[in-house]
Amino acid sequence: MADFHVTHLPVVAEDKLVGLVSEDTLLNVSDDAMLLSHLQGSFSTKTAHAEAFLFEAVQIVNESSLTVIPVITGESEYIGAIAATDLLKHLGRVCGAGDAGGIIVLEMEKLSFAFSEISKLVETNDAQITQLNTYSDASSGNFYIALRINKLEISDIIATFQRYEYQVKYYFGEELYENELRSNYDHLMNYLNI
């Protein structure tokens, strides 16, 4: 466990997954329970199925705070295990975390969410949505839409969202307006000084 920086390990018997043992369970073993079979009652039975999509494994790891998720077939045959860190790396690739472009996070009521309208507003600014994720904040009841846009200069898109009364909670990208405004201001001051 220390070698791979994980706190869970799958226990397999005859190519079948028995369960997932935690480091805490192993550290708290009494001297009379030196066999893994004596600990089977404390094993986790959380697994991901080989035919399932990546998000199933992510959800299980997230809900159960696992560092490793065992992967099984439909017949409970053990195929292997995926470390949570590897799962996170793959999720980043699937979500386009390394792709170039701007990011905009909108906040709204869940009933007000209309993908077609948001997409139309982005496309009117000669851009496209390359990634869209939604999530709810249970404590506040707020609904968030995270958009990845295919271009870094997103000030036009932000202005469009604000014009249509969308609440822009966060954005990341270049803002040419600020630079142009500063440049225009400097030109005006030079002109007035003449």
C-alpha positions as CSV (number, residue, x, y, z in Angstrom):
1,M,0.0,0.0,0.0
2,A,2.8,2.4,0.9
3,D,4.6,1.7,-2.4
4,F,1.5,2.7,-4.5
5,H,0.3,5.4,-2.1
6,V,-3.1,3.8,-1.6
7,T,-5.1,2.8,1.5
8,H,-7.2,0.0,-0.1
9,L,-6.3,-3.3,-1.7
10,P,-8.5,-5.8,-3.5
11,V,-8.6,-9.3,-2.1
12,V,-9.0,-12.0,-4.7
13,A,-9.6,-15.7,-4.4
14,E,-9.7,-18.0,-7.5
15,D,-10.1,-15.0,-9.9
16,K,-13.2,-13.8,-8.0
17,L,-13.2,-10.6,-6.0
18,V,-13.7,-11.2,-2.3
19,G,-13.7,-7.5,-1.3
20,L,-11.6,-4.5,-0.7
21,V,-9.6,-4.3,2.5
22,S,-8.6,-0.9,4.0
23,E,-5.3,0.0,5.6
24,D,-7.1,0.9,8.8
25,T,-8.6,-2.6,9.0
26,L,-5.2,-4.2,8.6
27,L,-3.6,-1.9,11.1
28,N,-6.2,-2.7,13.7
29,V,-6.0,-6.5,13.4
30,S,-5.7,-8.4,16.6
31,D,-3.1,-11.2,16.9
32,D,-5.8,-13.9,16.7
33,A,-7.1,-12.8,13.3
34,M,-4.0,-13.1,11.2
35,L,-5.8,-14.5,8.1
36,L,-7.6,-12.3,5.6
37,S,-10.6,-14.6,5.8
38,H,-11.1,-13.5,9.4
39,L,-11.5,-9.9,8.2
40,Q,-13.9,-10.6,5.4
41,G,-16.8,-9.0,7.3
42,S,-15.1,-5.6,7.2
43,F,-14.3,-5.8,3.4
44,S,-15.9,-3.2,1.2
45,T,-17.9,-4.6,-1.7
46,K,-17.7,-1.5,-3.9
47,T,-16.7,-2.3,-7.5
48,A,-16.9,-0.9,-11.0
49,H,-18.1,-3.0,-13.8
50,A,-15.8,-3.4,-16.9
51,E,-18.7,-2.5,-19.2
52,A,-19.7,0.6,-17.4
53,F,-18.7,4.2,-18.3
54,L,-15.9,6.0,-16.5
55,F,-18.4,8.1,-14.5
56,E,-19.7,5.1,-12.6
57,A,-16.2,4.4,-11.2
58,V,-15.7,8.1,-10.4
59,Q,-19.0,8.2,-8.5
60,I,-18.2,5.1,-6.4
61,V,-14.7,6.4,-5.6
62,N,-16.1,9.8,-4.6
63,E,-19.0,8.5,-2.5
64,S,-16.9,5.9,-0.7
65,S,-13.6,7.8,-0.4
66,L,-11.7,4.9,-2.0
67,T,-8.1,5.1,-3.2
68,V,-8.5,2.1,-5.4
69,I,-11.6,0.7,-7.2
70,P,-11.7,-3.0,-8.2
71,V,-13.0,-3.7,-11.8
72,I,-15.0,-6.9,-12.3
73,T,-17.0,-8.6,-15.1
74,G,-20.7,-9.4,-15.0
75,E,-19.8,-12.7,-13.4
76,S,-17.8,-11.0,-10.6
77,E,-14.5,-12.1,-12.2
78,Y,-11.7,-9.8,-11.0
79,I,-10.0,-7.9,-13.9
80,G,-7.9,-5.4,-12.1
81,A,-8.0,-2.3,-10.1
82,I,-7.8,1.4,-10.9
83,A,-6.1,3.9,-8.5
84,A,-8.1,7.0,-7.8
85,T,-5.2,9.2,-9.0
86,D,-5.2,7.3,-12.4
87,L,-9.0,7.7,-12.6
88,L,-8.7,11.4,-12.0
89,K,-6.0,11.7,-14.8
90,H,-8.3,9.9,-17.2
91,L,-11.3,12.0,-16.1
92,G,-9.3,15.1,-16.8
93,R,-8.6,13.9,-20.4
94,V,-12.3,13.0,-20.9
95,C,-13.3,16.5,-19.6
96,G,-10.8,18.3,-21.8
97,A,-9.0,19.8,-18.9
98,G,-5.8,20.2,-20.9
99,D,-7.5,21.7,-24.0
100,A,-6.9,25.4,-24.8
101,G,-9.9,27.7,-24.4
102,G,-11.7,29.9,-22.0
103,I,-13.9,28.7,-19.1
104,I,-17.1,30.3,-17.9
105,V,-19.2,29.3,-15.0
106,L,-22.8,30.4,-14.9
107,E,-25.1,30.3,-11.8
108,M,-28.9,30.0,-12.2
109,E,-32.0,28.2,-11.1
110,K,-32.1,24.6,-12.3
111,L,-35.4,25.1,-14.0
112,S,-34.0,28.0,-16.0
113,F,-31.3,25.9,-17.6
114,A,-31.7,25.6,-21.4
115,F,-28.7,24.2,-23.2
116,S,-30.0,25.4,-26.6
117,E,-30.2,29.0,-25.5
118,I,-26.7,29.0,-23.9
119,S,-25.2,27.3,-27.0
120,K,-26.9,29.9,-29.2
121,L,-25.5,32.8,-27.2
122,V,-22.0,31.3,-27.4
123,E,-22.3,30.6,-31.1
124,T,-23.4,34.2,-31.8
125,N,-19.9,35.2,-30.7
126,D,-18.2,32.9,-33.2
127,A,-17.3,30.3,-30.6
128,Q,-18.3,26.8,-29.7
129,I,-18.9,25.0,-26.4
130,T,-16.3,22.1,-26.3
131,Q,-17.3,20.9,-22.8
132,L,-20.3,21.5,-20.6
133,N,-20.7,20.2,-17.0
134,T,-23.4,21.0,-14.5
135,Y,-23.5,20.6,-10.8
136,S,-25.7,21.6,-7.9
137,D,-24.7,23.0,-4.5
138,A,-27.0,21.1,-2.1
139,S,-26.3,23.6,0.8
140,S,-27.4,26.7,-1.2
141,G,-29.6,25.1,-3.8
142,N,-27.7,26.9,-6.6
143,F,-27.2,25.3,-10.0
144,Y,-23.9,25.8,-11.9
145,I,-23.0,25.4,-15.5
146,A,-19.3,25.1,-16.3
147,L,-18.6,25.8,-20.0
148,R,-15.3,25.4,-21.8
149,I,-15.2,27.6,-24.9
150,N,-12.9,26.9,-27.9
151,K,-11.3,30.3,-27.8
152,L,-9.4,32.2,-25.1
153,E,-10.8,35.7,-25.8
154,I,-14.1,35.4,-24.1
155,S,-15.0,39.0,-23.1
156,D,-17.7,39.2,-25.9
157,I,-19.3,36.0,-24.6
158,I,-19.3,37.2,-21.0
159,A,-20.8,40.5,-22.1
160,T,-23.5,38.6,-24.1
161,F,-24.4,36.5,-21.0
162,Q,-24.6,39.6,-18.8
163,R,-26.8,41.3,-21.4
164,Y,-29.2,38.4,-21.3
165,E,-29.1,38.6,-17.5
166,Y,-27.1,35.4,-16.8
167,Q,-25.1,35.5,-13.7
168,V,-21.5,34.8,-14.6
169,K,-19.9,33.4,-11.4
170,Y,-16.4,32.8,-12.7
171,Y,-14.4,33.0,-15.9
172,F,-11.0,32.3,-17.1
173,G,-9.6,33.6,-20.4
174,E,-8.2,36.7,-22.0
175,E,-10.2,39.9,-22.0
176,L,-9.3,42.1,-24.9
177,Y,-11.8,44.8,-23.9
178,E,-9.8,45.7,-20.8
179,N,-6.7,46.1,-22.9
180,E,-8.5,48.0,-25.6
181,L,-10.2,50.2,-23.0
182,R,-6.8,51.0,-21.4
183,S,-5.3,51.7,-24.7
184,N,-8.1,54.0,-25.7
185,Y,-7.9,55.8,-22.4
186,D,-4.2,56.3,-22.8
187,H,-4.7,57.7,-26.3
188,L,-7.4,60.1,-25.0
189,M,-5.1,61.3,-22.2
190,N,-2.3,61.9,-24.8
191,Y,-4.7,63.8,-27.0
192,L,-5.9,66.0,-24.1
193,N,-2.3,66.7,-23.1
194,I,-1.5,68.1,-26.6
